[in-house]
Amino acid sequence: MKKIQESAENYLETILILQHRKGFVRSIDIAAELEFSKPSVSVAMKHLRERGCITVDGNGCIQLTGQGLAIAEKVYERHLLFTRWLTSLGVDPEQAAEDACRMEHVVSEETFRAIQRHVDGQAGTPQELF
């Protein structure tokens, strides 16, 4: 899996979340969710399409490709774990989610898996993505 920019990871994660929430995703949905302008989202979607992370059908519905889905699930898995971990340490849930959003992009795979083993060992079983 190629390394992509943090902003691209955030877009892919948002598409994944919106697909599960709504069943379909359009640029306007992403713009509303992230509070970004529609033109900014359109440029980002063009780049993601060029990288092979998404497809867009004739109705403007955005779908993750296999590559895009793999990236989105990886980022979202990290987000959920870091949010849960920080909340269990007493961090306010809103602040924990905000901090998790930054942490999910910078921690190595090795460090993430070590934290995951630690958190899951304390909580019992791993958390499902949805």
N, CA, C and O atoms as CSV, one atom per row, in Angstrom:
chain,resi,resn,atom,element,x,y,z
A,1,MET,N,N,0.844,-1.180,0.000
A,1,MET,CA,C,0.000,0.000,0.000
A,1,MET,C,C,0.887,1.240,0.000
A,1,MET,O,O,1.762,1.383,0.854
A,2,LYS,N,N,0.661,2.134,-0.955
A,2,LYS,CA,C,1.451,3.353,-1.042
A,2,LYS,C,C,1.086,4.301,0.094
A,2,LYS,O,O,-0.057,4.345,0.547
A,3,LYS,N,N,2.084,5.057,0.540
A,3,LYS,CA,C,1.846,6.069,1.560
A,3,LYS,C,C,1.192,7.272,0.901
A,3,LYS,O,O,1.658,7.747,-0.135
A,4,ILE,N,N,0.121,7.763,1.494
A,4,ILE,CA,C,-0.530,8.951,0.961
A,4,ILE,C,C,-0.578,10.015,2.044
A,4,ILE,O,O,-0.332,9.734,3.217
A,5,GLN,N,N,-0.893,11.223,1.647
A,5,GLN,CA,C,-0.913,12.339,2.581
A,5,GLN,C,C,-2.015,12.183,3.617
A,5,GLN,O,O,-3.022,11.512,3.393
A,6,GLU,N,N,-1.793,12.820,4.748
A,6,GLU,CA,C,-2.765,12.779,5.847
A,6,GLU,C,C,-4.136,13.262,5.389
A,6,GLU,O,O,-5.151,12.669,5.755
A,7,SER,N,N,-4.183,14.323,4.599
A,7,SER,CA,C,-5.481,14.844,4.150
A,7,SER,C,C,-6.212,13.813,3.297
A,7,SER,O,O,-7.431,13.679,3.405
A,8,ALA,N,N,-5.489,13.088,2.455
A,8,ALA,CA,C,-6.113,12.045,1.637
A,8,ALA,C,C,-6.650,10.930,2.527
A,8,ALA,O,O,-7.742,10.413,2.290
A,9,GLU,N,N,-5.881,10.559,3.550
A,9,GLU,CA,C,-6.351,9.541,4.493
A,9,GLU,C,C,-7.639,9.998,5.176
A,9,GLU,O,O,-8.561,9.203,5.363
A,10,ASN,N,N,-7.704,11.266,5.546
A,10,ASN,CA,C,-8.908,11.796,6.198
A,10,ASN,C,C,-10.117,11.741,5.265
A,10,ASN,O,O,-11.218,11.394,5.694
A,11,TYR,N,N,-9.916,12.080,3.992
A,11,TYR,CA,C,-11.014,11.995,3.025
A,11,TYR,C,C,-11.492,10.554,2.881
A,11,TYR,O,O,-12.696,10.298,2.890
A,12,LEU,N,N,-10.565,9.617,2.748
A,12,LEU,CA,C,-10.943,8.214,2.581
A,12,LEU,C,C,-11.682,7.696,3.811
A,12,LEU,O,O,-12.671,6.973,3.686
A,13,GLU,N,N,-11.205,8.062,4.989
A,13,GLU,CA,C,-11.877,7.666,6.226
A,13,GLU,C,C,-13.294,8.243,6.273
A,13,GLU,O,O,-14.234,7.554,6.670
A,14,THR,N,N,-13.442,9.480,5.875
A,14,THR,CA,C,-14.757,10.124,5.868
A,14,THR,C,C,-15.692,9.433,4.877
A,14,THR,O,O,-16.868,9.230,5.180
A,15,ILE,N,N,-15.189,9.073,3.708
A,15,ILE,CA,C,-16.010,8.350,2.732
A,15,ILE,C,C,-16.486,7.029,3.325
A,15,ILE,O,O,-17.657,6.676,3.187
A,16,LEU,N,N,-15.590,6.299,3.983
A,16,LEU,CA,C,-15.953,5.027,4.615
A,16,LEU,C,C,-17.061,5.227,5.643
A,16,LEU,O,O,-18.047,4.491,5.640
A,17,ILE,N,N,-16.912,6.193,6.503
A,17,ILE,CA,C,-17.901,6.465,7.553
A,17,ILE,C,C,-19.245,6.850,6.932
A,17,ILE,O,O,-20.291,6.353,7.350
A,18,LEU,N,N,-19.215,7.733,5.937
A,18,LEU,CA,C,-20.457,8.163,5.297
A,18,LEU,C,C,-21.130,7.018,4.542
A,18,LEU,O,O,-22.358,6.930,4.529
A,19,GLN,N,N,-20.352,6.146,3.916
A,19,GLN,CA,C,-20.950,4.994,3.234
A,19,GLN,C,C,-21.706,4.111,4.220
A,19,GLN,O,O,-22.788,3.609,3.914
A,20,HIS,N,N,-21.135,3.928,5.393
A,20,HIS,CA,C,-21.818,3.100,6.395
A,20,HIS,C,C,-23.027,3.824,6.982
A,20,HIS,O,O,-24.032,3.195,7.314
A,21,ARG,N,N,-22.930,5.122,7.108
A,21,ARG,CA,C,-24.024,5.897,7.683
A,21,ARG,C,C,-25.177,6.084,6.697
A,21,ARG,O,O,-26.340,5.936,7.070
A,22,LYS,N,N,-24.859,6.409,5.438
A,22,LYS,CA,C,-25.882,6.787,4.468
A,22,LYS,C,C,-26.100,5.772,3.355
A,22,LYS,O,O,-27.160,5.758,2.729
A,23,GLY,N,N,-25.113,4.928,3.105
A,23,GLY,CA,C,-25.215,3.969,2.012
A,23,GLY,C,C,-24.623,4.475,0.708
A,23,GLY,O,O,-24.284,3.677,-0.166
A,24,PHE,N,N,-24.494,5.774,0.565
A,24,PHE,CA,C,-23.893,6.364,-0.627
A,24,PHE,C,C,-23.198,7.656,-0.210
A,24,PHE,O,O,-23.480,8.210,0.853
A,25,VAL,N,N,-22.292,8.126,-1.055
A,25,VAL,CA,C,-21.541,9.344,-0.729
A,25,VAL,C,C,-21.374,10.173,-1.994
A,25,VAL,O,O,-21.037,9.657,-3.060
A,26,ARG,N,N,-21.617,11.458,-1.850
A,26,ARG,CA,C,-21.335,12.430,-2.910
A,26,ARG,C,C,-20.412,13.490,-2.337
A,26,ARG,O,O,-20.264,13.607,-1.120
A,27,SER,N,N,-19.799,14.251,-3.208
A,27,SER,CA,C,-18.866,15.306,-2.766
A,27,SER,C,C,-19.516,16.258,-1.769
A,27,SER,O,O,-18.875,16.691,-0.811
A,28,ILE,N,N,-20.777,16.580,-1.992
A,28,ILE,CA,C,-21.481,17.510,-1.099
A,28,ILE,C,C,-21.594,16.941,0.313
A,28,ILE,O,O,-21.550,17.689,1.290
A,29,ASP,N,N,-21.738,15.615,0.423
A,29,ASP,CA,C,-21.815,14.969,1.739
A,29,ASP,C,C,-20.478,15.108,2.474
A,29,ASP,O,O,-20.440,15.373,3.675
A,30,ILE,N,N,-19.390,14.924,1.732
A,30,ILE,CA,C,-18.053,15.045,2.332
A,30,ILE,C,C,-17.816,16.485,2.752
A,30,ILE,O,O,-17.304,16.737,3.843
A,31,ALA,N,N,-18.181,17.428,1.900
A,31,ALA,CA,C,-18.012,18.847,2.223
A,31,ALA,C,C,-18.774,19.206,3.499
A,31,ALA,O,O,-18.253,19.912,4.362
A,32,ALA,N,N,-20.001,18.720,3.610
A,32,ALA,CA,C,-20.809,19.007,4.801
A,32,ALA,C,C,-20.209,18.359,6.044
A,32,ALA,O,O,-20.149,18.984,7.102
A,33,GLU,N,N,-19.767,17.113,5.920
A,33,GLU,CA,C,-19.219,16.381,7.069
A,33,GLU,C,C,-17.945,17.034,7.595
A,33,GLU,O,O,-17.760,17.165,8.805
A,34,LEU,N,N,-17.069,17.442,6.680
A,34,LEU,CA,C,-15.768,18.002,7.081
A,34,LEU,C,C,-15.784,19.522,7.201
A,34,LEU,O,O,-14.805,20.129,7.638
A,35,GLU,N,N,-16.909,20.134,6.809
A,35,GLU,CA,C,-17.045,21.588,6.799
A,35,GLU,C,C,-15.979,22.232,5.911
A,35,GLU,O,O,-15.333,23.212,6.285
A,36,PHE,N,N,-15.816,21.638,4.705
A,36,PHE,CA,C,-14.911,22.137,3.680
A,36,PHE,C,C,-15.760,22.670,2.534
A,36,PHE,O,O,-16.941,22.342,2.419
A,37,SER,N,N,-15.145,23.498,1.684
A,37,SER,CA,C,-15.869,23.992,0.518
A,37,SER,C,C,-16.009,22.879,-0.513
A,37,SER,O,O,-15.167,21.984,-0.596
A,38,LYS,N,N,-17.080,22.945,-1.295
A,38,LYS,CA,C,-17.301,21.954,-2.350
A,38,LYS,C,C,-16.144,21.957,-3.352
A,38,LYS,O,O,-15.709,20.879,-3.758
A,39,PRO,N,N,-15.619,23.129,-3.775
A,39,PRO,CA,C,-14.485,23.102,-4.702
A,39,PRO,C,C,-13.245,22.400,-4.126
A,39,PRO,O,O,-12.541,21.701,-4.854
A,40,SER,N,N,-12.978,22.579,-2.840
A,40,SER,CA,C,-11.832,21.907,-2.220
A,40,SER,C,C,-12.020,20.395,-2.246
A,40,SER,O,O,-11.082,19.653,-2.537
A,41,VAL,N,N,-13.219,19.948,-1.945
A,41,VAL,CA,C,-13.517,18.517,-1.954
A,41,VAL,C,C,-13.419,17.974,-3.377
A,41,VAL,O,O,-12.905,16.874,-3.581
A,42,SER,N,N,-13.902,18.724,-4.359
A,42,SER,CA,C,-13.839,18.281,-5.754
A,42,SER,C,C,-12.396,18.072,-6.205
A,42,SER,O,O,-12.098,17.093,-6.890
A,43,VAL,N,N,-11.508,18.970,-5.832
A,43,VAL,CA,C,-10.084,18.829,-6.169
A,43,VAL,C,C,-9.516,17.582,-5.499
A,43,VAL,O,O,-8.787,16.814,-6.126
A,44,ALA,N,N,-9.849,17.382,-4.232
A,44,ALA,CA,C,-9.349,16.210,-3.506
A,44,ALA,C,C,-9.868,14.923,-4.132
A,44,ALA,O,O,-9.123,13.950,-4.249
A,45,MET,N,N,-11.137,14.904,-4.537
A,45,MET,CA,C,-11.701,13.706,-5.147
A,45,MET,C,C,-11.014,13.413,-6.482
A,45,MET,O,O,-10.797,12.251,-6.826
A,46,LYS,N,N,-10.675,14.456,-7.230
A,46,LYS,CA,C,-9.947,14.269,-8.487
A,46,LYS,C,C,-8.612,13.574,-8.216
A,46,LYS,O,O,-8.241,12.635,-8.921
A,47,HIS,N,N,-7.897,14.036,-7.200
A,47,HIS,CA,C,-6.601,13.433,-6.856
A,47,HIS,C,C,-6.767,11.985,-6.395
A,47,HIS,O,O,-5.981,11.118,-6.776
A,48,LEU,N,N,-7.780,11.723,-5.580
A,48,LEU,CA,C,-8.016,10.354,-5.111
A,48,LEU,C,C,-8.405,9.434,-6.262
A,48,LEU,O,O,-8.018,8.265,-6.285
A,49,ARG,N,N,-9.165,9.957,-7.209
A,49,ARG,CA,C,-9.539,9.175,-8.393
A,49,ARG,C,C,-8.291,8.863,-9.227
A,49,ARG,O,O,-8.122,7.737,-9.694
A,50,GLU,N,N,-7.427,9.851,-9.410
A,50,GLU,CA,C,-6.191,9.659,-10.172
A,50,GLU,C,C,-5.253,8.660,-9.506
A,50,GLU,O,O,-4.500,7.967,-10.191
A,51,ARG,N,N,-5.289,8.578,-8.190
A,51,ARG,CA,C,-4.444,7.629,-7.447
A,51,ARG,C,C,-5.067,6.237,-7.374
A,51,ARG,O,O,-4.450,5.303,-6.863
A,52,GLY,N,N,-6.272,6.101,-7.879
A,52,GLY,CA,C,-6.923,4.797,-7.870
A,52,GLY,C,C,-7.571,4.427,-6.550
A,52,GLY,O,O,-7.801,3.248,-6.280
A,53,CYS,N,N,-7.869,5.427,-5.722
A,53,CYS,CA,C,-8.467,5.170,-4.411
A,53,CYS,C,C,-9.987,5.216,-4.417
A,53,CYS,O,O,-10.633,4.627,-3.551
A,54,ILE,N,N,-10.564,5.922,-5.402
A,54,ILE,CA,C,-12.021,6.028,-5.496
A,54,ILE,C,C,-12.447,5.932,-6.956
A,54,ILE,O,O,-11.647,6.108,-7.875
A,55,THR,N,N,-13.724,5.649,-7.135
A,55,THR,CA,C,-14.372,5.794,-8.436
A,55,THR,C,C,-15.581,6.691,-8.220
A,55,THR,O,O,-16.119,6.771,-7.115
A,56,VAL,N,N,-16.002,7.365,-9.283
A,56,VAL,CA,C,-17.186,8.219,-9.225
A,56,VAL,C,C,-18.073,7.838,-10.397
A,56,VAL,O,O,-17.637,7.853,-11.549
A,57,ASP,N,N,-19.335,7.493,-10.094
A,57,ASP,CA,C,-20.240,7.091,-11.179
A,57,ASP,C,C,-20.900,8.309,-11.817
A,57,ASP,O,O,-20.653,9.445,-11.412
A,58,GLY,N,N,-21.729,8.065,-12.805
A,58,GLY,CA,C,-22.391,9.132,-13.547
A,58,GLY,C,C,-23.313,10.000,-12.714
A,58,GLY,O,O,-23.622,11.126,-13.104
A,59,ASN,N,N,-23.759,9.491,-11.567
A,59,ASN,CA,C,-24.620,10.257,-10.662
A,59,ASN,C,C,-23.830,11.010,-9.595
A,59,ASN,O,O,-24.408,11.663,-8.726
A,60,GLY,N,N,-22.501,10.911,-9.672
A,60,GLY,CA,C,-21.663,11.601,-8.689
A,60,GLY,C,C,-21.452,10.828,-7.400
A,60,GLY,O,O,-20.913,11.367,-6.433
A,61,CYS,N,N,-21.873,9.568,-7.375
A,61,CYS,CA,C,-21.680,8.748,-6.174
A,61,CYS,C,C,-20.238,8.229,-6.138
A,61,CYS,O,O,-19.714,7.722,-7.130
A,62,ILE,N,N,-19.631,8.369,-4.990
A,62,ILE,CA,C,-18.227,8.011,-4.792
A,62,ILE,C,C,-18.148,6.652,-4.118
A,62,ILE,O,O,-18.835,6.394,-3.130
A,63,GLN,N,N,-17.310,5.794,-4.658
A,63,GLN,CA,C,-17.063,4.473,-4.081
A,63,GLN,C,C,-15.570,4.306,-3.837
A,63,GLN,O,O,-14.746,4.752,-4.635
A,64,LEU,N,N,-15.237,3.670,-2.741
A,64,LEU,CA,C,-13.843,3.337,-2.477
A,64,LEU,C,C,-13.445,2.132,-3.328
A,64,LEU,O,O,-14.213,1.179,-3.469
A,65,THR,N,N,-12.250,2.182,-3.889
A,65,THR,CA,C,-11.700,1.010,-4.572
A,65,THR,C,C,-11.121,0.092,-3.492
A,65,THR,O,O,-11.141,0.434,-2.309
A,66,GLY,N,N,-10.611,-1.059,-3.893
A,66,GLY,CA,C,-9.967,-1.941,-2.925
A,66,GLY,C,C,-8.837,-1.238,-2.189
A,66,GLY,O,O,-8.709,-1.353,-0.970
A,67,GLN,N,N,-8.026,-0.515,-2.934
A,67,GLN,CA,C,-6.912,0.226,-2.334
A,67,GLN,C,C,-7.430,1.312,-1.379
A,67,GLN,O,O,-6.929,1.454,-0.264
A,68,GLY,N,N,-8.427,2.070,-1.823
A,68,GLY,CA,C,-8.990,3.135,-0.988
A,68,GLY,C,C,-9.629,2.582,0.271
A,68,GLY,O,O,-9.496,3.164,1.347
A,69,LEU,N,N,-10.322,1.462,0.142
A,69,LEU,CA,C,-10.964,0.827,1.288
A,69,LEU,C,C,-9.928,0.356,2.305
A,69,LEU,O,O,-10.116,0.527,3.509
A,70,ALA,N,N,-8.851,-0.229,1.830
A,70,ALA,CA,C,-7.805,-0.711,2.738
A,70,ALA,C,C,-7.207,0.445,3.547
A,70,ALA,O,O,-6.978,0.317,4.749
A,71,ILE,N,N,-6.962,1.553,2.887
A,71,ILE,CA,C,-6.410,2.723,3.586
A,71,ILE,C,C,-7.427,3.263,4.586
A,71,ILE,O,O,-7.089,3.538,5.737
A,72,ALA,N,N,-8.677,3.413,4.140
A,72,ALA,CA,C,-9.727,3.963,5.007
A,72,ALA,C,C,-9.933,3.105,6.243
A,72,ALA,O,O,-10.053,3.632,7.349
A,73,GLU,N,N,-9.977,1.792,6.070
A,73,GLU,CA,C,-10.182,0.896,7.218
A,73,GLU,C,C,-9.008,0.949,8.178
A,73,GLU,O,O,-9.202,0.895,9.392
A,74,LYS,N,N,-7.805,1.053,7.661
A,74,LYS,CA,C,-6.616,1.148,8.517
A,74,LYS,C,C,-6.677,2.421,9.369
A,74,LYS,O,O,-6.443,2.380,10.577
A,75,VAL,N,N,-6.987,3.530,8.737
A,75,VAL,CA,C,-7.041,4.805,9.455
A,75,VAL,C,C,-8.175,4.786,10.472
A,75,VAL,O,O,-7.997,5.237,11.603
A,76,TYR,N,N,-9.338,4.270,10.086
A,76,TYR,CA,C,-10.484,4.247,10.992
A,76,TYR,C,C,-10.245,3.305,12.173
A,76,TYR,O,O,-10.646,3.604,13.297
A,77,GLU,N,N,-9.602,2.186,11.923
A,77,GLU,CA,C,-9.257,1.270,13.012
A,77,GLU,C,C,-8.379,1.979,14.039
A,77,GLU,O,O,-8.593,1.850,15.245
A,78,ARG,N,N,-7.400,2.719,13.561
A,78,ARG,CA,C,-6.518,3.469,14.455
A,78,ARG,C,C,-7.313,4.522,15.228
A,78,ARG,O,O,-7.138,4.687,16.435
A,79,HIS,N,N,-8.184,5.227,14.516
A,79,HIS,CA,C,-8.987,6.276,15.151
A,79,HIS,C,C,-9.820,5.706,16.307
A,79,HIS,O,O,-9.842,6.266,17.403
A,80,LEU,N,N,-10.497,4.595,16.046
A,80,LEU,CA,C,-11.331,3.985,17.081
A,80,LEU,C,C,-10.501,3.547,18.286
A,80,LEU,O,O,-10.879,3.792,19.431
A,81,LEU,N,N,-9.380,2.905,18.021
A,81,LEU,CA,C,-8.550,2.415,19.118
A,81,LEU,C,C,-7.991,3.574,19.948
A,81,LEU,O,O,-8.064,3.551,21.176
A,82,PHE,N,N,-7.438,4.575,19.283
A,82,PHE,CA,C,-6.869,5.704,20.021
A,82,PHE,C,C,-7.940,6.456,20.802
A,82,PHE,O,O,-7.692,6.892,21.926
A,83,THR,N,N,-9.126,6.613,20.220
A,83,THR,CA,C,-10.215,7.286,20.934
A,83,THR,C,C,-10.602,6.489,22.180
A,83,THR,O,O,-10.750,7.042,23.270
A,84,ARG,N,N,-10.759,5.189,21.995
A,84,ARG,CA,C,-11.131,4.315,23.132
A,84,ARG,C,C,-10.056,4.345,24.215
A,84,ARG,O,O,-10.362,4.441,25.403
A,85,TRP,N,N,-8.805,4.263,23.798
A,85,TRP,CA,C,-7.681,4.245,24.739
A,85,TRP,C,C,-7.613,5.551,25.527
A,85,TRP,O,O,-7.515,5.535,26.754
A,86,LEU,N,N,-7.667,6.672,24.826
A,86,LEU,CA,C,-7.574,7.965,25.502
A,86,LEU,C,C,-8.763,8.194,26.437
A,86,LEU,O,O,-8.601,8.742,27.527
A,87,THR,N,N,-9.944,7.780,26.012
A,87,THR,CA,C,-11.123,7.910,26.863
A,87,THR,C,C,-10.972,7.069,28.128
A,87,THR,O,O,-11.356,7.498,29.216
A,88,SER,N,N,-10.409,5.868,27.976
A,88,SER,CA,C,-10.211,5.001,29.151
A,88,SER,C,C,-9.184,5.581,30.127
A,88,SER,O,O,-9.162,5.226,31.306
A,89,LEU,N,N,-8.342,6.472,29.621
A,89,LEU,CA,C,-7.354,7.137,30.482
A,89,LEU,C,C,-7.932,8.378,31.161
A,89,LEU,O,O,-7.243,9.044,31.934
A,90,GLY,N,N,-9.196,8.687,30.870
A,90,GLY,CA,C,-9.859,9.817,31.511
A,90,GLY,C,C,-9.943,11.062,30.647
A,90,GLY,O,O,-10.389,12.107,31.120
A,91,VAL,N,N,-9.526,10.976,29.391
A,91,VAL,CA,C,-9.625,12.125,28.490
A,91,VAL,C,C,-11.077,12.287,28.064
A,91,VAL,O,O,-11.758,11.304,27.771
A,92,ASP,N,N,-11.545,13.520,28.030
A,92,ASP,CA,C,-12.898,13.823,27.570
A,92,ASP,C,C,-13.099,13.199,26.191
A,92,ASP,O,O,-12.220,13.327,25.339
A,93,PRO,N,N,-14.227,12.527,25.940
A,93,PRO,CA,C,-14.438,11.836,24.665
A,93,PRO,C,C,-14.258,12.717,23.421
A,93,PRO,O,O,-13.700,12.266,22.421
A,94,GLU,N,N,-14.720,13.949,23.478
A,94,GLU,CA,C,-14.563,14.849,22.331
A,94,GLU,C,C,-13.085,15.167,22.091
A,94,GLU,O,O,-12.622,15.176,20.950
A,95,GLN,N,N,-12.352,15.426,23.171
A,95,GLN,CA,C,-10.926,15.700,23.056
A,95,GLN,C,C,-10.170,14.445,22.604
A,95,GLN,O,O,-9.238,14.529,21.805
A,96,ALA,N,N,-10.576,13.299,23.115
A,96,ALA,CA,C,-9.941,12.031,22.733
A,96,ALA,C,C,-10.096,11.795,21.233
A,96,ALA,O,O,-9.139,11.402,20.565
A,97,ALA,N,N,-11.288,12.031,20.703
A,97,ALA,CA,C,-11.525,11.842,19.266
A,97,ALA,C,C,-10.687,12.818,18.445
A,97,ALA,O,O,-10.141,12.454,17.404
A,98,GLU,N,N,-10.591,14.045,18.914
A,98,GLU,CA,C,-9.789,15.058,18.220
A,98,GLU,C,C,-8.306,14.670,18.214
A,98,GLU,O,O,-7.638,14.765,17.184
A,99,ASP,N,N,-7.806,14.239,19.353
A,99,ASP,CA,C,-6.405,13.820,19.441
A,99,ASP,C,C,-6.150,12.554,18.626
A,99,ASP,O,O,-5.106,12.426,17.986
A,100,ALA,N,N,-7.096,11.625,18.650
A,100,ALA,CA,C,-6.970,10.388,17.875
A,100,ALA,C,C,-6.839,10.700,16.392
A,100,ALA,O,O,-6.119,10.017,15.664
A,101,CYS,N,N,-7.539,11.735,15.954
A,101,CYS,CA,C,-7.497,12.151,14.548
A,101,CYS,C,C,-6.075,12.534,14.124
A,101,CYS,O,O,-5.686,12.301,12.980
A,102,ARG,N,N,-5.327,13.101,15.013
A,102,ARG,CA,C,-3.941,13.452,14.704
A,102,ARG,C,C,-3.019,12.249,14.862
A,102,ARG,O,O,-2.130,12.031,14.039
A,103,MET,N,N,-3.226,11.480,15.907
A,103,MET,CA,C,-2.352,10.346,16.206
A,103,MET,C,C,-2.425,9.249,15.142
A,103,MET,O,O,-1.420,8.604,14.842
A,104,GLU,N,N,-3.603,9.041,14.579
A,104,GLU,CA,C,-3.816,7.924,13.657
A,104,GLU,C,C,-2.908,7.979,12.430
A,104,GLU,O,O,-2.697,6.962,11.770
A,105,HIS,N,N,-2.374,9.153,12.123
A,105,HIS,CA,C,-1.563,9.329,10.918
A,105,HIS,C,C,-0.055,9.220,11.160
A,105,HIS,O,O,0.706,9.013,10.215
A,106,VAL,N,N,0.378,9.355,12.398
A,106,VAL,CA,C,1.821,9.485,12.626
A,106,VAL,C,C,2.470,8.285,13.311
A,106,VAL,O,O,3.694,8.153,13.289
A,107,VAL,N,N,1.687,7.426,13.908
A,107,VAL,CA,C,2.237,6.292,14.652
A,107,VAL,C,C,2.595,5.168,13.674
A,107,VAL,O,O,1.823,4.854,12.768
A,108,SER,N,N,3.762,4.573,13.867
A,108,SER,CA,C,4.179,3.458,13.013
A,108,SER,C,C,3.259,2.257,13.218
A,108,SER,O,O,2.552,2.161,14.221
A,109,GLU,N,N,3.284,1.357,12.259
A,109,GLU,CA,C,2.484,0.130,12.359
A,109,GLU,C,C,2.904,-0.679,13.581
A,109,GLU,O,O,2.053,-1.221,14.287
A,110,GLU,N,N,4.195,-0.764,13.834
A,110,GLU,CA,C,4.700,-1.525,14.986
A,110,GLU,C,C,4.180,-0.948,16.302
A,110,GLU,O,O,3.713,-1.682,17.172
A,111,THR,N,N,4.268,0.372,16.434
A,111,THR,CA,C,3.793,1.015,17.665
A,111,THR,C,C,2.287,0.862,17.810
A,111,THR,O,O,1.787,0.592,18.902
A,112,PHE,N,N,1.561,1.034,16.700
A,112,PHE,CA,C,0.109,0.878,16.759
A,112,PHE,C,C,-0.268,-0.519,17.231
A,112,PHE,O,O,-1.113,-0.665,18.114
A,113,ARG,N,N,0.344,-1.541,16.659
A,113,ARG,CA,C,0.012,-2.924,17.044
A,113,ARG,C,C,0.360,-3.192,18.508
A,113,ARG,O,O,-0.361,-3.921,19.189
A,114,ALA,N,N,1.452,-2.612,18.998
A,114,ALA,CA,C,1.806,-2.784,20.416
A,114,ALA,C,C,0.756,-2.131,21.314
A,114,ALA,O,O,0.346,-2.716,22.316
A,115,ILE,N,N,0.323,-0.928,20.959
A,115,ILE,CA,C,-0.724,-0.243,21.730
A,115,ILE,C,C,-2.019,-1.046,21.644
A,115,ILE,O,O,-2.730,-1.199,22.638
A,116,GLN,N,N,-2.318,-1.555,20.461
A,116,GLN,CA,C,-3.530,-2.353,20.271
A,116,GLN,C,C,-3.523,-3.595,21.166
A,116,GLN,O,O,-4.524,-3.912,21.809
A,117,ARG,N,N,-2.395,-4.287,21.201
A,117,ARG,CA,C,-2.302,-5.480,22.061
A,117,ARG,C,C,-2.508,-5.089,23.524
A,117,ARG,O,O,-3.185,-5.797,24.270
A,118,HIS,N,N,-1.932,-3.981,23.925
A,118,HIS,CA,C,-2.064,-3.516,25.308
A,118,HIS,C,C,-3.525,-3.162,25.632
A,118,HIS,O,O,-4.068,-3.601,26.645
A,119,VAL,N,N,-4.140,-2.374,24.768
A,119,VAL,CA,C,-5.518,-1.938,24.999
A,119,VAL,C,C,-6.468,-3.128,24.947
A,119,VAL,O,O,-7.331,-3.265,25.814
A,120,ASP,N,N,-6.323,-3.987,23.950
A,120,ASP,CA,C,-7.203,-5.141,23.823
A,120,ASP,C,C,-6.989,-6.130,24.961
A,120,ASP,O,O,-7.929,-6.805,25.379
A,121,GLY,N,N,-5.767,-6.220,25.461
A,121,GLY,CA,C,-5.485,-7.099,26.593
A,121,GLY,C,C,-6.190,-6.644,27.847
A,121,GLY,O,O,-6.579,-7.460,28.683
A,122,GLN,N,N,-6.356,-5.332,27.981
A,122,GLN,CA,C,-7.061,-4.786,29.140
A,122,GLN,C,C,-8.569,-4.874,28.981
A,122,GLN,O,O,-9.295,-5.075,29.954
A,123,ALA,N,N,-9.037,-4.721,27.742
A,123,ALA,CA,C,-10.480,-4.646,27.508
A,123,ALA,C,C,-11.087,-6.004,27.157
A,123,ALA,O,O,-12.303,-6.177,27.235
A,124,GLY,N,N,-10.263,-6.948,26.777
A,124,GLY,CA,C,-10.807,-8.260,26.398
A,124,GLY,C,C,-10.679,-8.513,24.916
A,124,GLY,O,O,-9.667,-9.046,24.462
A,125,THR,N,N,-11.701,-8.134,24.147
A,125,THR,CA,C,-11.699,-8.429,22.730
A,125,THR,C,C,-11.559,-7.165,21.903
A,125,THR,O,O,-11.971,-6.089,22.337
A,126,PRO,N,N,-10.979,-7.285,20.709
A,126,PRO,CA,C,-10.848,-6.111,19.832
A,126,PRO,C,C,-12.213,-5.565,19.434
A,126,PRO,O,O,-13.200,-6.298,19.372
A,127,GLN,N,N,-12.247,-4.261,19.164
A,127,GLN,CA,C,-13.477,-3.587,18.769
A,127,GLN,C,C,-13.693,-3.733,17.277
A,127,GLN,O,O,-12.739,-3.665,16.502
A,128,GLU,N,N,-14.943,-3.935,16.863
A,128,GLU,CA,C,-15.286,-3.990,15.451
A,128,GLU,C,C,-15.235,-2.579,14.861
A,128,GLU,O,O,-15.403,-1.597,15.584
A,129,LEU,N,N,-15.004,-2.476,13.558
A,129,LEU,CA,C,-14.954,-1.157,12.915
A,129,LEU,C,C,-16.315,-0.487,12.917
A,129,LEU,O,O,-16.405,0.724,13.118
A,130,PHE,N,N,-17.381,-1.256,12.696
A,130,PHE,CA,C,-18.717,-0.648,12.682
A,130,PHE,C,C,-19.672,-1.480,13.469
A,130,PHE,O,O,-20.848,-1.134,13.576
